[in-house]
Amino acid sequence: MMVHNHEVVIIGAGLAGTRAALEAAKVADVAVLSKIFPSRSHSGAAQGGMAAALGNLDDDNWEYHMFDTVKGSDYLGDQDAAEILAKEAPEVIYEMEHMGAPFSRTPEGKIAQRKFGGHTLNFGEKPALRACYSADYTGHILLHTLFEQCIKQGVRFYSEYQVVHLIVKDDICRGVVAWDIRNGGLQVFRAKAVMFASGGYGRAYRITTNAHANTGDGLDLALRAGLPLEDMEFVQFHPTGIYRNGILMTEGARGEGAYLLNKDGERFMKRYAPTLMELAPRDLTARAIQTEINEGRGCQTPEQKAQGIPGDFVDLDLSHVSEAKLRAVLPQIFDLARNFAGVNVAKEPTPIQPTAHYSMGGLPVNVDGQFIRDAKNTPVRGLYAAGECACVSVHGANRLGCNSTQDATLNGRRTGRTIARDVPHLSWEDVPAEDVKAAEKDLDWYYQANGSENVADLRTRLQDTMMVNCGIYRNEKDLKTQLGIIKELQGRGKKIGVKDKSKCFNSEVMEAMELGHLLNFSEVIVIGAIERQESRGAHARTDFPTRDDAKWLKHTLAYQEPDGRIRLDYKPVTITRFQPKERKY
Ligand SMILES: Cc1cc2nc3c(=O)[nH]c(=O)nc-3n(C[C@H](O)[C@H](O)[C@H](O)COP(=O)(O)OP(=O)(O)OC[C@H]3O[C@@H](n4cnc5c(N)ncnc54)[C@H](O)[C@@H]3O)c2cc1C
């Protein structure tokens, strides 16, 4: 098997991976592996903005940003991490600007900023103008800027390489095994430092904003290597996905003044968040929409009306905002609403429903990006993570909009610096033959699979049932049903058939592997959700409707035992400035 040696191997070429690569490449030989072309990474889909208390248009400061992030997290976020995010964010923005990112501007030429959910001035008084943006293509411009800088810096990209195995032995990470998607076959990437920047997992749900590639591979690779996942029960639903397909209508739309209306034309958010209205945090807003729908106040399609069926969406209305302004600051949502909902946003409302969007949980890391293997915060030598796949934990139980592009870029930068610091002290370790054999055996299994089960059927069943049983509102009965379904699907997953035996671009094998990942980490989401008997942030239990700080102000750590069983452990939340309070908006 071909063996590559790179001092640093980064899995993922989104904002986190490319930003880290730029730092690490200052001192080391860096390779970035990506299963899709780098600039196709999901970061490029980010629309609305990137948070930083620049105060270009109001009296913003980092303490307000930190407070909002902590309160938004329902006090589960680690406050040392939130403080770093809020303090370093302005520098990260200016650095992106100096690298060439074309941000939208104020008339006097400063970086323009807009409102976003849960971001306030003076500790909750009124909405802050904090999201820096480039129209509604913010992720696209950030990702292209970083990719170009990486090329300039000599970072080596392995495009269309899917990492299939993480090599950890004696608590030391030694590299990865990757599948060359274009030509077939496995290759070993030996490294002194390995970093996960492999993104989120929205594809475990039927209605999602996430790209097809977002299948949480990194999470499962770590789990299979005996490493823990943190706070996986917290899954963010974005309030405004286009009805029936989940494609995102950015929160920037509400930042620019959009209303949420029920079937009576009522701005119902006044009953849920009287101060912030449509700019309340996502967990609260998504629940408000779902409650309107559940209680019969959802909007109806003409067919639903004719048949007397209750409506299952609400309206996002921008028709009171001037068309010239909309075309200038939200051009993409014009196209999305027209193409996917047949709507002209300047004239009529867009039907929307909550859509699976972001994973608050993930690979446990400390504030320097080192992978943590237990509740005592013991780092794994040579292993790091940042971005959506990681759990620092900045976002706790609920992430605020525009904090993720900032988290990925800022913690990507921090992690890259940690790697640059550590690499001179790390050594080349042997790659155990058993790891290589295990990866080969796995791949062979997929090529030889000739059972009767169909990958797409199993995936659809998982996605549909995760929506219903482990979505916005949860309860013990549904979650236990879902655990049973996942077990059944895991069993059926052992009997799949793969017809395509070709080496080149075998998307059938790829999807089969991704299904394995989806099924494995979804079990962790559901078990964490069953155990957490409280409601906090995005985890809303109808059978335990209140937050329970006495029992549950702690992070979940989940391990997969060698026999496949999931074992849970817990670790304390870091609280520095802000004691947990009741959350009102
Ligand atoms: C539609 C949409 C809009 C958003 N808008 C905003 C916004 O306006 N503001 C905001 O702050 N946040 C936004 N977010 C969230 C934010 O964009 C993401 O959380 C963030 O960009 C993730 O960056 P990342 O670098 O961690 O991962 P990603 O950009 O998702 O990159 C993941 C990388 O990992 C690679 N990868 C994965 N698995 C493997 C494997 N097995 N082998 C090799 N490579 C692998 C992929 O190829 C990819 O390069 C949005 C998200 C979505 C879906």
The ligand as an ORCA input file, in Angstrom:
! r2SCAN-3c Opt
* xyz 0 1
  C     -26.505     26.257      4.357
  C     -25.670     26.665      5.539
  C     -25.516     28.008      5.842
  C     -24.742     28.399      6.945
  N     -24.635     29.735      7.221
  C     -23.846     30.127      8.251
  C     -23.655     31.521      8.514
  O     -24.138     32.402      7.812
  N     -22.872     31.853      9.569
  C     -22.286     30.915     10.366
  O     -21.566     31.289     11.295
  N     -22.448     29.601     10.126
  C     -23.199     29.191      9.082
  N     -23.350     27.848      8.836
  C     -22.554     26.878      9.606
  C     -21.101     26.909      9.164
  O     -21.027     27.239      7.797
  C     -20.397     25.578      9.376
  O     -20.644     25.096     10.660
  C     -18.898     25.724      9.196
  O     -18.587     26.422      8.018
  C     -18.235     24.363      9.198
  O     -16.900     24.478      8.786
  P     -15.917     23.237      8.922
  O     -14.606     23.705      8.392
  O     -15.946     22.720     10.282
  O     -16.539     22.096      8.004
  P     -16.993     22.020      6.470
  O     -16.898     23.301      5.772
  O     -18.294     21.307      6.462
  O     -15.898     21.095      5.811
  C     -15.804     19.712      6.091
  C     -14.670     19.127      5.293
  O     -14.419     17.802      5.731
  C     -14.187     16.988      4.616
  N     -14.495     15.597      4.996
  C     -15.555     15.132      5.701
  N     -15.457     13.800      5.870
  C     -14.307     13.419      5.266
  C     -13.643     12.180      5.083
  N     -14.151     11.028      5.544
  N     -12.474     12.170      4.401
  C     -11.946     13.311      3.892
  N     -12.534     14.510      4.032
  C     -13.691     14.565      4.717
  C     -15.074     17.546      3.528
  O     -14.603     17.161      2.258
  C     -14.913     19.047      3.792
  O     -13.769     19.524      3.122
  C     -24.112     27.431      7.743
  C     -24.255     26.085      7.430
  C     -25.045     25.702      6.368
  C     -25.237     24.233      6.118
*
